[in-house]
Amino acid sequence: MLRGELYNGADPELGRERQHAEVQLLRYNTSTDREERAALLRTFLGAAGEGCFIKPSFACDYGSNIFLGRDVFLNANCVLLDVMPIRIGDGTQIGPAVQIYTADHPRDPEVRRSGMESGKPVTIGANVWIGGGAILLPGVTVGDDAVIGAGSVVTRDVPPGATVVGNPARPVRR
């Protein structure tokens, strides 16, 4: 899975890892203690830099494939499907209900019917602002200082400093 190759999503080992994540997410999402939540992030995620905060409710597949820089903020109801690494740079702010997908499925219907899946990593640079309800699809890279408008669907890479909006997201001319 982490090599980006086809894998069986029903694999028992992956099921146990997702179940572990569900337990951690339940603890995180029901805690009212900010320090306890910060400690949970540090142990549950692949990395959580100093000053990170994820406002509950938060959902992910594994947690261990999410890497947050310093002072990263995710607002309520974000969903990160982390079958591959999701890397988010320092100071990035993510609005409510943003969805970041690394999970992908074969285009060939026969392969898809077999239950095989795949994934592509998502990388978000430093000081990025992602508006509420945006969706980032598998394999995209967002450069430092970029802005993604609320409700945008990001289907391809976003250059550093660019502002993109719409579905599919396109650069805004200045």
C-alpha positions in Angstrom: 0.0 0.0 0.0 2.7 2.5 1.0 4.6 1.8 -2.2 1.6 3.0 -4.2 1.0 -0.5 -5.5 -2.4 -2.2 -5.7 -3.4 -3.7 -2.4 -6.4 -5.5 -0.9 -8.3 -3.0 1.3 -9.9 -6.0 3.1 -6.5 -7.3 4.3 -6.9 -8.3 8.0 -3.7 -6.5 9.1 -5.0 -3.2 7.5 -8.3 -3.8 9.2 -6.6 -4.0 12.6 -4.7 -0.8 11.9 -7.9 1.0 10.9 -9.6 -0.3 14.0 -6.8 1.1 16.2 -7.2 4.4 14.4 -11.0 4.4 15.2 -10.2 3.9 18.9 -7.7 6.8 18.9 -10.2 9.0 17.0 -13.0 8.3 19.4 -10.7 9.3 22.3 -9.6 12.4 20.4 -13.0 13.5 19.3 -14.6 13.1 22.7 -11.9 14.7 24.8 -12.4 18.3 26.0 -8.9 18.6 27.3 -6.7 20.4 24.8 -3.4 19.0 26.3 -4.8 15.5 26.2 -5.7 16.0 22.5 -2.2 17.4 21.7 -0.6 14.3 23.4 -2.9 12.0 21.4 -1.9 13.7 18.1 1.8 13.2 19.0 1.4 9.5 19.6 -1.3 8.7 17.0 -0.1 10.6 13.9 3.1 10.0 12.0 4.2 13.5 13.2 2.6 16.5 14.8 4.8 19.6 15.2 4.6 22.0 18.1 1.5 24.0 18.2 -0.6 21.8 15.9 -4.4 21.8 16.6 -7.1 19.7 15.0 -10.6 20.8 16.0 -12.9 17.8 16.6 -14.6 16.1 14.9 -11.7 14.7 12.9 -11.6 11.5 10.7 -8.8 9.5 9.0 -8.0 6.0 8.0 -4.8 5.2 9.8 -3.3 8.4 11.3 0.2 7.1 11.1 0.5 8.3 7.5 -0.3 12.0 8.4 2.7 14.3 9.0 2.0 17.8 10.3 4.6 20.6 10.6 4.5 23.3 13.3 1.5 25.4 14.0 -0.8 23.5 11.6 -4.5 24.1 12.1 -7.4 21.9 10.9 -10.9 23.2 11.6 -13.9 20.9 12.4 -15.0 18.0 10.3 -11.9 17.4 8.2 -11.4 14.0 6.6 -7.9 12.8 5.7 -7.9 9.4 3.9 -4.3 8.5 4.6 -3.5 5.2 2.8 -0.4 7.1 1.6 1.5 9.9 3.3 -0.2 13.3 3.7 2.4 15.9 4.5 1.3 19.4 5.7 3.9 22.1 6.1 4.4 24.6 8.9 1.7 27.3 9.5 -0.8 25.8 7.1 -4.5 26.5 8.0 -7.3 24.3 6.8 -10.9 25.3 6.9 -13.9 23.2 8.1 -15.0 20.1 6.2 -11.9 19.9 4.0 -11.3 16.5 2.6 -7.8 15.2 1.6 -7.8 11.9 -0.3 -4.8 9.7 -1.0 -7.0 6.6 -1.6 -7.6 5.8 -5.2 -9.2 3.0 -7.2 -8.3 1.3 -10.4 -9.9 2.6 -13.6 -10.2 -0.9 -15.1 -13.6 -2.2 -13.9 -12.3 -5.8 -13.6 -9.5 -4.9 -11.4 -11.8 -2.6 -9.3 -14.3 -5.5 -9.0 -11.5 -7.7 -7.5 -11.4 -5.3 -4.5 -7.9 -4.0 -5.2 -7.1 -0.4 -4.3 -4.2 2.0 -4.6 -3.1 5.4 -3.4 -1.0 8.5 -4.2 0.5 10.8 -1.6 -0.6 14.4 -1.0 1.9 17.1 -0.1 0.9 20.6 1.1 3.6 23.2 1.6 4.1 25.8 4.4 1.8 28.7 5.0 -1.0 27.4 2.8 -4.6 28.4 3.4 -7.3 25.9 2.3 -10.9 27.2 2.4 -13.7 25.3 3.9 -15.2 22.4 2.0 -12.3 22.0 -0.4 -11.3 18.6 -1.7 -7.8 17.6 -2.6 -7.5 14.5 -4.8 -4.8 11.8 -4.7 -1.3 12.7 -5.9 -1.6 16.5 -5.7 1.1 18.8 -4.4 0.3 22.3 -3.1 3.2 24.7 -3.0 4.2 27.0 -0.2 2.0 30.2 0.3 -0.8 28.9 -1.9 -4.5 29.6 -1.3 -7.2 27.2 -2.2 -10.7 28.7 -2.4 -13.6 27.3 -0.3 -15.4 24.5 -2.1 -12.6 24.0 -4.7 -11.8 20.5 -6.0 -8.0 20.3 -6.5 -7.3 17.8 -9.3 -3.7 18.8 -10.1 -0.7 20.5 -8.5 -0.9 24.0 -7.2 2.3 26.2 -7.7 3.8 28.1 -4.8 2.0 31.4 -4.1 -0.9 30.6 -6.5 -4.6 31.1 -5.7 -6.9 28.5 -7.1 -10.7 28.3 -7.1 -13.5 26.2 -8.6 -14.2 22.7 -9.8 -11.8 21.7 -11.1 -9.6 24.3 -9.3 -8.0 26.8 -11.6 -5.6 29.7 -11.0 -7.1 33.1 -10.4 -5.5 35.9 -12.5 -4.2 38.8 -10.6 
